[in-house]
Structures are given as structure tokens and as C-alpha cells.
Amino acid sequence: MTTGLIALAVAVAISVSTIGPALGMGKVGANAMESMSRQPEVMGEIRTSMILAFAFMEALTIYGLVLAFMLLAKM
């Protein structure tokens, strides 16, 4: 019973930590492209902010992966 619950927790950890940042990256990317097309003179600053936001969102995904590995070690 415990092994099944841990396996379910791993699946939930991976799915939630992947779906959230993926949706966020899509929204950030779309809004950044729109901003760059409206104001091409600040394209460099927008791109830098977008890449930094992507890095933070990707870090959340990696934290979920680490948590899943820790849960798998308990099995």
C-alpha cells in the first residue's frame, strides 16, 4: 500500500511541477514577443527579462524532479 502511494506522489510531483512552469513559459514567451513587436527599441531588455524568467521557471521543474527522485528513493 505504501509503495503505491509513493508512486502516486511521484507522478503528481512530476506532473504539477512540469505543467505549471510550461503554461507560464508559454504565457511569458507570447507576451514577450508581443512586447518586442510593439517596442523594438527595448528588445534587448525584454529578451533578457524573458530568459531570466524562463530560468526561474525551469528551476521549479528541476525541484519537482529532485523531489520525485527523493520519493523514489523511499520506495
HELIX and SHEET records of a PDB file:
HELIX    1   1 THR A    2  ARG A   38  1                                  37    
HELIX    2   2 PRO A   40  VAL A   42  5                                   3    
HELIX    3   3 MET A   43  LYS A   74  1                                  32    
END                                                                             
